[in-house]
């Protein structure tokens, strides 16, 4: 890979993390409908209505949609950052396609496809009035973009010596990635349904280890915000089920990802990944508990979303390194070949 490609990848990775955090900031500060149209804001591609005549024109064009400039600015800042990320990924794809004779460009092509889908989901988030399934899908699309960029960044890193890794460690690495992905989806469902504050105590919920819950309505996907599929008001027991499912699965994440991190600590040349995974896991669990006990202060709630992204990055980078080691070891020549030949390999 060229130096330009590596720099663009690093820039895209940093920008993707920023976009994910900004998306949480917009969602958690209730600014997701700060702009009633897309891609502009009250018809403005640059800026938002803030002068008296602009506000009057916006209210005439969008009756029943009062102009709230602070919320509109939050939404547009997020859109501008997302557009910047899209441009960087487009440049990466063009560069990779030109170099396809030396390296496969399909990871960059997949990135461009995901970002294009994200733009469509961003539009639907506004036009479908924050429908939970669309909002959660938009969050998962952002995390998928971040994950693909981590894999691209990892692919560009020098391979280095490849320690032996067992089949059990490879399986544990895959399980760690899967559990983090499921937990992010559950967390997105909590956030998009505004169910985070339904349990204000820890470790119990509403003073019980098994509070009254309605899993049927909680996990009916095709419904409007705050409503059941039939249009009735979503019961509090459904919100409780959404929150409690996320909290219970956090225990699974703690066991699986914690075991993965501890196993990495005991592996030569992989212990650094283990430290990063365990630090990210401890930070995310701590932020989750703090959000419950402190009743979701905005900075902590955004930090929890960012922490999920960082945990995903840490686990995925460790997974990629484990797989890289496994593939490298499988290419080591059989016993009896000269050692200097092994060194070249």
Secondary structure, 3 states (H helix, E strand, C coil): CCHHHHHHHHHHHHHHHHHHHHHHHHHHCCCCCCCCCCCCECCECCCCCCCHHHHHHHHHHCCCCCCCHHHHHHHHHHHHHHHHHHHHHHHHHHHHHHCCCCCCCHHHHHHHHHHHHHHHHHHHHHHCCCCHHHHHHHHHHHHHHHHHHHHHHHHHCCCCCCCCCCHHHHHHHHHHHHHHHHHHHHHHHHHHCCCHHHCCCCCCECCECCCCCCHHHHCCCCCCCCECCCCCECCHHHHHHHHHHHHHHHHHHHHHHHHHHHHHHCCCCCHHHHHHHHHHHHHHHHHHHHHHHCCCCHHHHHHHHHHHHHHHHHHHHHHHHHHHHHHHHHCCCCCCCCHHHHHHC
